[in-house]
Amino acid sequence: MAKLGYEVTVFEALHEIGGVLKYGIPEFRLPNRIVDFEIDNLRHMGVRFMADTIVGKTFRVDELREAGYCGIFVGSGAGLPRFMGCPGENLVGIMSSNEYLTRVNLMHAAEPDADTPVIEGKRVAVIGGGNTAMDSVRTAKRLGAERAVIVYRRSEDEMPARAEEIKHAKEEGVEFLTLHNPIAYEGDERGQVRRMLLQVMELGELGGRAGGEPAGHHRGERGHHAIQHTHALCRGRHRAWRGHRNPRHGRRPPRRPRHARMAGEESPRGRVNS
């Protein structure tokens, strides 16, 4: 859009620009300096970025239109996590990888002076076999997990993660427990997760694709932290969360730049067509 002559403003809900490239992908796989370089290139092209801005709460879409914005594109980013509905999923130490990776990547939870909770599980189970699962389990190893395990309901051949991600995880000492699926989590008297019950699976045909089916027996696995699809099984020290209010909440949207152009209007670089 900027190359076509439009003046573009990007509203970001979080305090840092970059979206899932910053909070979802670990630094060891995509360094932030590369993302920042691309963002700076966009700024040099005239794109404006506004952080800490939640459209619908900070201001509404109709307010943006009143402010002069002629076109609005909604890029809502990564979706919400989907939990499995297993008993015990609300135990302390079980979380989605969305939360886990965001705390580590964006909120610097691995640093000793961070304001966000720090989870230091020594035995970590990651439920899932995709790239996000590999990011989570490799992050857990870097945070000091003595044993980090991928639990996946199909075989390794059915894992959706890229082959290189699986290879790197194995090289870093990650264990793979395939053809297993959690069906319950158990905790202690303080509500912290301590054990998960796994259903042993076997491959079957599901719509032309090999799918995991229960094999009829179970096994128990002790752990401290679980990350499900990714959720995490961990026992660790949790520091008090210090929340903060959005200082921009409720303010008026910025006016459309005076020289902003709609499709078909004349621009310094020539006529812009939709």
SULLINWO-V824063 format. One record per residue. N is the residue number from 1. RES is the residue in one letter. SS is DSSP state (hx for helix, st for strand, lp for the rest). NEAR is the number of other C-alpha atoms within 8 Angstrom. D_LAST is the distance of its C-alpha to the last C-alpha in Angstrom with 1 decimal. Layout:
n: {N,N}
res: {RES,RES}
ss: {SS,SS}
near: {NEAR,NEAR}
d_last: {D_LAST,D_LAST}
//
This chain:
n: {1,2,3,4,5,6,7,8,9,10,11,12,13,14,15,16,17,18,19,20,21,22,23,24,25,26,27,28,29,30,31,32,33,34,35,36,37,38,39,40,41,42,43,44,45,46,47,48,49,50,51,52,53,54,55,56,57,58,59,60,61,62,63,64,65,66,67,68,69,70,71,72,73,74,75,76,77,78,79,80,81,82,83,84,85,86,87,88,89,90,91,92,93,94,95,96,97,98,99,100,101,102,103,104,105,106,107,108,109,110,111,112,113,114,115,116,117,118,119,120,121,122,123,124,125,126,127,128,129,130,131,132,133,134,135,136,137,138,139,140,141,142,143,144,145,146,147,148,149,150,151,152,153,154,155,156,157,158,159,160,161,162,163,164,165,166,167,168,169,170,171,172,173,174,175,176,177,178,179,180,181,182,183,184,185,186,187,188,189,190,191,192,193,194,195,196,197,198,199,200,201,202,203,204,205,206,207,208,209,210,211,212,213,214,215,216,217,218,219,220,221,222,223,224,225,226,227,228,229,230,231,232,233,234,235,236,237,238,239,240,241,242,243,244,245,246,247,248,249,250,251,252,253,254,255,256,257,258,259,260,261,262,263,264,265,266,267,268,269,270,271,272,273,274}
res: {M,A,K,L,G,Y,E,V,T,V,F,E,A,L,H,E,I,G,G,V,L,K,Y,G,I,P,E,F,R,L,P,N,R,I,V,D,F,E,I,D,N,L,R,H,M,G,V,R,F,M,A,D,T,I,V,G,K,T,F,R,V,D,E,L,R,E,A,G,Y,C,G,I,F,V,G,S,G,A,G,L,P,R,F,M,G,C,P,G,E,N,L,V,G,I,M,S,S,N,E,Y,L,T,R,V,N,L,M,H,A,A,E,P,D,A,D,T,P,V,I,E,G,K,R,V,A,V,I,G,G,G,N,T,A,M,D,S,V,R,T,A,K,R,L,G,A,E,R,A,V,I,V,Y,R,R,S,E,D,E,M,P,A,R,A,E,E,I,K,H,A,K,E,E,G,V,E,F,L,T,L,H,N,P,I,A,Y,E,G,D,E,R,G,Q,V,R,R,M,L,L,Q,V,M,E,L,G,E,L,G,G,R,A,G,G,E,P,A,G,H,H,R,G,E,R,G,H,H,A,I,Q,H,T,H,A,L,C,R,G,R,H,R,A,W,R,G,H,R,N,P,R,H,G,R,R,P,P,R,R,P,R,H,A,R,M,A,G,E,E,S,P,R,G,R,V,N,S}
ss: {lp,lp,lp,lp,lp,lp,lp,lp,st,st,st,lp,lp,lp,lp,lp,lp,lp,lp,hx,hx,hx,hx,lp,lp,lp,lp,lp,lp,lp,lp,hx,hx,hx,hx,hx,hx,hx,hx,hx,hx,hx,hx,hx,lp,lp,lp,st,st,st,lp,lp,lp,lp,st,lp,lp,lp,st,lp,hx,hx,hx,hx,hx,hx,lp,lp,lp,lp,lp,lp,lp,lp,lp,lp,lp,lp,lp,lp,lp,lp,lp,lp,lp,lp,st,lp,lp,lp,lp,st,lp,st,st,st,hx,hx,hx,hx,hx,hx,hx,hx,hx,lp,lp,lp,lp,lp,lp,lp,lp,lp,lp,lp,lp,lp,lp,lp,lp,lp,st,st,st,st,st,lp,lp,lp,hx,hx,hx,hx,hx,hx,hx,hx,hx,hx,hx,hx,lp,lp,lp,lp,st,st,st,st,st,st,lp,lp,lp,hx,hx,hx,lp,lp,lp,lp,hx,hx,hx,hx,hx,hx,hx,hx,hx,lp,lp,lp,st,st,st,st,lp,st,st,st,st,st,st,st,st,lp,lp,lp,lp,st,st,st,st,st,st,st,st,st,st,st,st,st,st,st,lp,lp,st,st,st,st,st,st,st,st,st,st,st,st,st,st,lp,lp,st,st,st,st,lp,lp,st,st,st,lp,lp,lp,lp,lp,lp,lp,lp,lp,lp,lp,lp,lp,lp,lp,lp,lp,lp,lp,lp,lp,lp,lp,lp,lp,lp,lp,lp,lp,lp,lp,lp,st,st,lp,lp,st,st,lp,lp,lp}
near: {7,10,6,6,10,11,12,9,8,8,11,14,9,9,7,9,10,10,11,9,9,13,14,11,12,13,8,5,6,10,9,8,6,8,12,9,8,8,10,8,8,9,10,7,8,9,12,8,10,9,11,12,12,10,10,7,8,13,14,9,8,6,10,13,9,7,10,8,10,6,4,5,4,4,4,5,6,5,5,5,8,5,8,5,5,9,7,10,9,5,12,7,15,16,13,14,17,10,8,12,14,12,13,11,14,10,10,10,13,8,6,5,4,10,10,12,12,10,10,11,14,14,15,19,16,19,17,12,13,10,10,10,15,13,10,14,16,11,9,12,13,7,8,9,13,7,10,16,13,16,15,15,11,15,10,6,4,7,10,7,10,8,6,6,10,10,8,8,12,9,7,8,7,14,9,8,9,11,14,13,12,11,10,11,15,11,12,8,5,5,8,11,19,15,12,13,13,13,14,13,14,10,11,8,8,7,4,5,6,10,9,11,8,9,8,7,7,8,8,8,8,8,16,16,17,16,18,15,14,15,14,18,19,19,15,10,8,7,8,7,7,6,4,4,4,6,4,8,9,7,7,7,9,6,8,8,6,4,5,8,10,8,8,8,9,8,9,4,5,6,8,12,6,4}
d_last: {9.9,12.8,12.6,9.1,10.9,10.5,14.0,14.8,18.0,19.6,22.4,25.1,28.0,30.6,32.2,30.9,27.4,26.9,27.0,28.9,29.0,31.4,33.3,33.3,34.0,37.3,37.8,39.9,37.1,34.1,35.4,33.7,33.7,31.1,28.8,29.4,28.7,25.2,24.6,26.0,23.6,20.7,22.5,23.0,19.2,19.1,18.5,21.0,23.1,25.2,27.9,30.3,27.6,27.5,24.7,26.7,29.9,29.3,26.9,25.1,21.4,22.1,23.5,20.4,18.5,21.5,21.2,17.8,15.4,12.3,11.2,14.0,14.3,17.9,19.5,23.0,24.6,27.8,29.5,32.8,36.0,37.8,41.6,44.2,46.3,49.4,52.4,52.6,48.9,49.3,51.9,51.6,50.2,47.8,44.1,40.8,39.4,36.4,39.0,41.2,38.6,36.9,40.4,41.2,38.0,36.5,39.6,42.0,44.5,46.5,47.5,50.9,49.8,46.7,46.3,45.0,47.4,48.7,49.6,52.2,52.9,55.4,54.8,51.1,49.8,46.1,45.2,42.6,41.8,38.2,36.8,36.9,40.5,41.2,39.6,41.7,45.0,44.6,43.9,47.1,49.1,48.0,49.0,52.5,52.7,55.9,54.8,51.2,50.7,47.8,48.6,46.8,47.6,47.0,48.3,46.8,45.4,43.1,41.8,38.0,38.2,37.7,41.1,40.9,40.6,43.6,45.5,44.9,46.0,49.2,49.9,49.8,52.3,50.3,52.1,50.6,52.1,50.5,51.3,51.8,50.0,50.9,52.3,53.7,54.1,57.3,57.9,60.9,62.4,59.8,56.9,55.9,55.0,57.8,57.5,55.3,56.4,54.8,54.7,55.5,53.1,53.3,50.7,50.0,47.5,44.6,42.1,42.7,42.4,45.5,45.7,48.2,50.9,53.8,56.9,59.2,60.4,59.3,59.8,59.6,58.0,58.7,56.0,54.9,51.1,48.7,44.9,43.5,40.4,40.9,43.7,46.5,50.4,51.9,54.6,54.1,54.5,52.0,51.8,51.0,47.3,46.5,43.5,41.5,39.5,35.9,36.4,32.9,33.4,32.9,31.4,28.6,25.0,24.1,22.3,18.8,19.3,20.0,17.5,14.6,11.4,8.6,5.1,6.8,9.9,12.3,13.1,16.4,14.9,13.1,10.0,6.8,3.8,0.0}
//
